[in-house]
Every structure is written in C-alpha cells, then in structure tokens.
Amino acid sequence: MTSVRNQSVVGRLRTELATLPDALQRVATRILEDPDGAARASIADLADRAGTSTATVTRFCRVLGFSGYAELRVALAAEGGRAEQARWETDIDREIEPGDPLDRVLGVVASADSRAIQETASRLDLDRIDRVAGAVAEAGRVELVGLGSSGTAARELAFRLERIRIPCWFRPDAHTALTNAALLRPGDVAIGLSHSGRTREVVEVLAEAREQGALTVAVTSFDRSPMAQAADVVLTTAVRETTFRLAALSALHSQLLVLDLIYVAVAQRTYERTTEAFEVTARAVQAHRFADEPNRSRRNRSQEDQ
C-alpha cells in the first residue's frame, strides 16, 4: 500500500471505491457521505451506519494503510480542516448543463482540475519520486508507454527528458513498445501511464521490462490495479470528473503533475548538464524565431511617457 501520511483520504476513497469488496464499500460510502461525521463517530457508530461489524471497519482502516480507526479519524478531521479553507473548490457543482454560460463552465472545470492536482500532490510519496528521478538520471535508456490521453502525458515527459540529454523514447505503438521493453537491461527504466491501470498493452510492456531487470514505474489512479502489480514503483494520481469529461479524460493534469515533478527532480540531479543542454538547444532553434522589433521597446517607453 502507498504511504497515507499526506494523502487525501476522501479523494482516495472516491477514486478506489469501485475496487473495494462490498463490505468495505459500505464503510467507504458512509465516510464519503459525511466525512466530518465519520471523524466524530465511534467505530461502533460507523459500523452501525454501514451495516457491518467493527472488525470490518478495522480491516477497512488497515486496507487504507492506517494502524486503526483512531488514526483514520485523525486523518479525516485534519482533512476536513483543509477542505474548509478551500471551500470554493468543493462547493462548485461539477454538473455542466447544455445551456450553462461559459463563465460557469470555466468555474467548474478550473475547480475540478485544481482539486485533482491538490489531491494528487497530497497523496504522492516523495521517496518514490526521488527513487524514480535518481534512476532516470543514471539510466542508459528510459522507455515511456501510454495510450490515448495517457500517451499525451508520456509524450510530454519524453520531450522534456530528451531536451536535457536523457536517452528516452515514447512508444505510441503497442508492439514497438513491447519489443523495445524486451531489449531493456538492469539500470534502465520503463514508465507506464494508465488512469485505470488496466490497459492491457501498457501492463504487458511493464511486465516485460521488469522481467529484463529494468526499474518499472506505474502512474495510475488505482494502486491495486494489474499495472500496479507489474511495477516496482507506483505513483498514484487523483481525478475529478465533470460532465463531458469522464475519469480517464480528467486524469491528464494529475499525470502531468507527477511527470513534471520527476522531470524537475532529474534536472536538479544533472544541473550542469541540463543548463548546458538548454543553451545548446536554444541556439539551435534561434534562427527559426522572428526577431524582436528593434524599436518596440523604445515605442513602448515613449507611449508610457505620453
């Protein structure tokens, strides 16, 4: 299980509710219906509301990574305090009607994406990020794989790592990704992205890379998914659905946050090489940029004087 110290309990339950056994789902549902009430309730009260036993509630806590119900209550209470400070993000209805004006649509979309990014940040295990960044910085080869929207995020990380001299490739084709995973060696890294963690092609690539001794990394919203089982390191993301943007379509911003953090951590470790690479690549494309107008700054100053 992932570390729970800085995670959003409510956000994680919302994401993983459908994957829990029935009895644990009932406990999770009661908590999601009234997190503040659950933080104040005794274990017997919560068990009664969920139509289950105190032993089941205890098992629920341990599945989430807590030592017991007391620790879960503390986490819920602390999270409730943080949520109160960010009320504007949680009070906006995420339903978008066909006739809604664009200013309301903007509010709903911005709120959902902002909250998903915050929840992702709160659940990230920074020790795992550090491990991945260290491996990527030293890797002889980094392979990235993802399909659909997840492929967009993977392609962006490949672009950034290439820019700082990290030997990496994004494989949009499943067969190409699988054959290249078979060529990986110990010291190499394979990173797979899938919101559900159930995209068969991505799971197969990570499994093949792991068999060859490469470090395998899964970026997913479900840390008990088949892809998570095929990975050495699991980095979990949060999503906030809105009308017209189902979970898989809403995961991109959270995925980019995780990948951006990896990229920056790699750049920190390779500072001199990264700085030199930025200078070289900037010079290479300079001729393809329109030059600044020589008198533009002078005109701007003149207008300000007037």
Secondary structure, DSSP 8 states (H G I E B T S, - for coil): ----TTS-HHHHHHHHGGGS-HHHHHHHHHHHH-HHHHHHS-HHHHHHHHTS-HHHHHHHHHHTT-SSHHHHHHHHHHHHHHHHHTHHHHHS-----TT--HHHHHHHHHHHHHHHHHHHHHH--HHHHHHHHHHHHH-S-EEEEE-THHHHHHHHHHHHHHHTT--EEE--SHHHHHHHHTT--TT-EEEEE-SSS--HHHHHHHHHHHHTT-EEEEEES-TTSHHHHT-SEEEE-----BTTB-HHHH-HHHHHHHHHHHHHHHHHHTHHHHHHHHHHHHHHHGGGS----TTHHHHHHHHHH-
